Amino acid sequence: MKLVIGCDHGGLVLKDELRKRLEAAHYEVLDCGVFTPDMVDYPDVAVKTIHTMFAGGYDAGILICGTGIGMSIAANKIPGVRAALCSDVYSAKMARAHNDANVITLGARTLGVELAWEIVKAYLGESFLGGIHQGRVEKLNAMGCAKA
């Protein structure tokens, strides 16, 4: 599975740790930054990471900021994205299984490293169920919230 990961200054430490763990678990991960603790605007990172994800044929994206809220809002403004802010394992599973989320967002200041890792593993380990959920995702697509 090919992943992109990106963060603002508030998510740098968590992003680096998750990237290392993902690579150790044999995921192909493209780190879209940031690479220093210098302040940046999360919408800029979201746009760069998502455009890279679509252009490179990546399977999913992970975006991290202080709370995950800003990245979620920014990502969901981009056509083709179904981003889910996840703060627990169950929500991460359902984001994938029911909503076919192609991006998850995480809050580095609200989650510990171990919980964030469990969330990422749960998200990546789940598959979209389709069925009744397919019609709902298609309605999102028709709203312009996601690529058809």
C-alpha positions in Angstrom: 0.0 0.0 0.0 1.3 3.4 -1.0 0.7 6.3 1.5 1.4 10.0 1.7 1.9 11.7 5.0 2.1 15.4 5.8 1.9 17.7 8.8 2.2 21.2 10.0 4.7 22.3 12.7 2.4 21.0 15.4 2.4 17.5 14.0 6.1 17.1 13.1 7.1 14.8 16.0 4.1 12.5 15.6 4.5 12.5 11.8 8.1 11.4 12.0 7.3 8.6 14.4 4.3 7.3 12.4 6.4 7.4 9.2 9.1 5.3 10.8 6.6 2.7 12.1 4.8 2.6 8.7 8.1 2.0 6.9 9.1 -0.7 9.4 5.7 -2.3 8.6 6.6 -2.3 4.9 4.3 0.4 3.7 5.6 2.7 0.9 5.4 6.2 2.5 6.0 9.5 0.8 6.7 12.2 3.4 5.4 15.5 2.1 6.7 17.5 5.1 7.1 19.5 7.0 10.6 18.7 8.1 11.4 21.4 10.6 9.5 22.9 13.6 9.2 26.3 11.8 5.6 27.5 11.7 3.6 26.8 8.6 0.0 27.1 7.6 -1.8 23.7 7.6 -4.0 24.4 4.5 -0.8 24.7 2.5 0.4 21.3 3.7 -3.0 19.7 3.1 -3.1 20.9 -0.5 0.5 19.8 -1.2 0.0 16.4 0.3 -3.4 15.7 -1.3 -2.3 16.8 -4.7 0.8 14.6 -4.4 -1.5 11.7 -3.4 -3.7 12.0 -6.4 -0.9 12.7 -8.9 1.2 9.8 -7.7 -1.6 7.2 -7.4 -1.2 6.8 -3.7 -3.8 4.7 -1.8 -4.4 6.9 1.2 -3.1 9.9 3.1 -2.4 10.9 6.7 -2.5 14.5 7.7 -1.4 15.7 11.2 -1.7 19.1 12.9 -2.2 20.0 16.6 -5.8 18.9 16.8 -6.4 17.3 13.4 -9.4 19.7 12.9 -7.7 22.2 10.7 -6.2 19.5 8.4 -9.6 17.8 8.2 -11.4 21.0 7.2 -8.7 21.9 4.7 -8.5 18.4 3.2 -12.3 18.1 2.8 -12.3 21.3 0.7 -10.3 19.5 -2.0 -12.3 17.7 -4.6 -11.8 13.9 -4.4 -11.1 13.8 -0.7 -13.1 12.1 2.0 -11.0 13.0 5.1 -12.0 11.7 8.6 -10.6 13.1 11.8 -10.0 10.1 14.0 -9.4 10.1 17.7 -10.2 6.5 18.4 -9.7 3.1 16.8 -13.4 2.4 16.2 -13.8 5.7 14.3 -10.8 4.9 12.2 -12.2 1.5 11.2 -15.6 3.0 10.4 -14.1 5.9 8.4 -12.7 3.3 6.0 -15.5 0.6 6.2 -18.5 2.9 5.9 -17.2 6.2 4.4 -14.4 4.9 2.2 -12.3 7.7 3.7 -9.1 8.2 1.6 -7.5 10.4 4.2 -7.3 10.4 8.0 -6.4 13.4 10.1 -4.8 13.1 13.5 -4.2 15.6 16.4 -0.7 15.5 17.6 -1.6 17.5 20.7 -4.7 15.3 21.5 -3.3 11.8 20.9 -0.3 10.0 22.3 2.0 8.2 19.9 0.7 4.8 20.8 -3.0 5.6 20.4 -2.2 7.4 17.1 -0.3 4.3 15.9 -3.3 2.0 16.8 -5.6 4.4 15.0 -3.5 4.3 11.8 -3.2 0.5 12.0 -7.0 0.2 12.4 -7.6 2.5 9.5 -5.2 0.8 7.2 -6.4 -2.7 8.2 -10.0 -2.0 7.2 -11.6 -2.2 3.8 -14.6 -0.4 2.4 -17.7 -2.5 2.8 -19.7 -1.2 -0.1 -23.3 -2.4 0.0 -25.6 0.2 1.6 -22.6 2.4 2.2 -21.8 2.6 -1.5 -24.9 4.7 -2.1 -24.0 7.1 0.7 -20.5 7.6 -0.7 -22.1 8.2 -4.2 -24.2 10.9 -2.6 -21.1 12.5 -1.2 -19.6 12.2 -4.7 -22.6 14.0 -6.2 -22.2 16.8 -3.7 -18.7 17.5 -4.9 -17.1 16.2 -1.8 -15.4 13.3 -3.5 -14.3 12.1 -6.9 -16.9 9.9 -8.6 
